[in-house]
């Protein structure tokens, strides 16, 4: 494949999260660069966060490693131990199985971008640290459950 023309890569918006979580991802989009290059063993995405947007719910992966490098702007990394401001060139790594949930939030007044690279394990499971939700992904299909394993039917009160 070689060189990827980023201008020709479709911008992916929206979220696969069920409501009420999907609408919380407004202002987040991504370029699936690894897919555009035909990669199958790992994903490489450029994530774009508008001011006030967040990358995801705070989460951790059971079997997948993740690596992030800030490319433009400023993001706040939110983890169990607190928050860290990250700027272009700053990197973070999230090893598989480490239950330190993470996400990125753009609290600045300008667009922020980061590159995220992650392994593609099949099957995979991720746990969302701050809400009663887990995702299982197998053969490209996602299903959501509560943390006790029962199928997700909406936010519990």
N, C-alpha and C positions, 0 to 999 in steps of 0.2 A: 504494500500500500504506500508506504513512504509518507510524504508530506500531507498533512491534513489542512485543507482550506477552511479555517474557522468561520469565514463569512458564509460558507455554504452549509454549515452544521445547523440543523433546526434548533431553535430555542425551546426548551421544555419548560412549561409552566404548570402550576397546579401541584397536587399532592395525591398520593394513593391513600393517605390517612382517611379513616372514617371521620365524619363530623362528631364532635365539634372541633376536632384537631385540624382538619384540612384547611379550614378558613383561617387558622392561625399562621399559615405559611404564606399568606399574601405578601407579595413583594420579593419572593424568592423565585429564581429561575436558574436553569443550568444548560450547559452545552455538553452533550454526551460524546466527548472526544474519543474515548476508547472505542465506543460503538462505531463512530464514524471511520475509525481506522481499522475496523474488523477484529479488534482484540476480543478474546474469549476467556482468558485466564485471569484477567483483572480489569477493573473499571478505572477510568480516568475521566473526571468530570470537572469542568470549570463552573463553579457555583457563583451566582451573581445575587447579591443582597442589596436591595434598595434601602435607603434610610429607614430605620425602624423594623426591618425584616429580620427573621431568624431562619437559620438553615434547616432546622428540624426540631422535633421534640428531643429533649435530652435523652440519650440512648447509649447502649453498649451492645456490641456484637459478640455472640457466643463463639463463632468460628472464624470470623473475618478480621484481618488486620486493616487498619485505616491509617493513611498518612495525609496530612494537610499542610499546604504552604500558602501563605497569604501573598497575593499577587498585586493587589491594588486596594487602597483605602485602609480602613481600620475595622477590625472585628474584635468582639469580646468573646473569649472562650469561656464558657460556663461549665464547670465540673463540680464534683462532689466537694472538693476542697476550697472552692471559691471561684473568683473571676480573674482573668488575665487579659489585658489589652494586647492585641497582636497587630503588627504592622508588616508592610511588604518585606518579604524575605524570611519572616519568622515561620517556624515549622512546629508541628505537633504530631505525635504518633500515638495511636490507640491500639495496643495489642489485643488480639482475640482473647475473649474470656475474662478480661479485666472489667469488673463491674463498676468502674468509675464512669458514670454517664456523662456525656458531653454534647454540646451544641455550640453554634456560633450565632451571635446577635450583632447586628449593625446598629450601634447607638449614635453614629456620627450623622452629619448632614449630607454626606456624599456616598455614591455607590461604592460598594466593596466587592472584591472578587477573590476567590481562592481556588486552588487546585486541590482536589481530593482524589487520592488513589487508594483503591481497596481491592482485596482479593474477592473472588467470586466463588464462594463455597455453595455447594448444592448437596443437601439442603442447608439452610441457614436460619438462624433465629436471632432476633434482637429484642431486648427488653427496654422499655421506656421508664426511666428512673422516677419521674415525678407524677405519673398517671398510671392507672390500672390497665395496662395495655402491653401486649407483646405481638410481634409479627413473626410468622413462619413463612419462608420462601422456599418453594421446591419447584424445580422445572419451570422457573419463570413466573409462577403463580404465587400471589401473596394471600395469606389469610391472617385475620386478626383474632386474638383471644384476649380474655382477661388473664391476669397473671396466674390464676388458679387453673387455667387451661380450658375453661368453658368458652364457647363462641361469643365474640363481641356482638352485643345487640344495642349498644348505646351507653352513654356515660351513666355510671351507677351513682345514685344519690345517697 
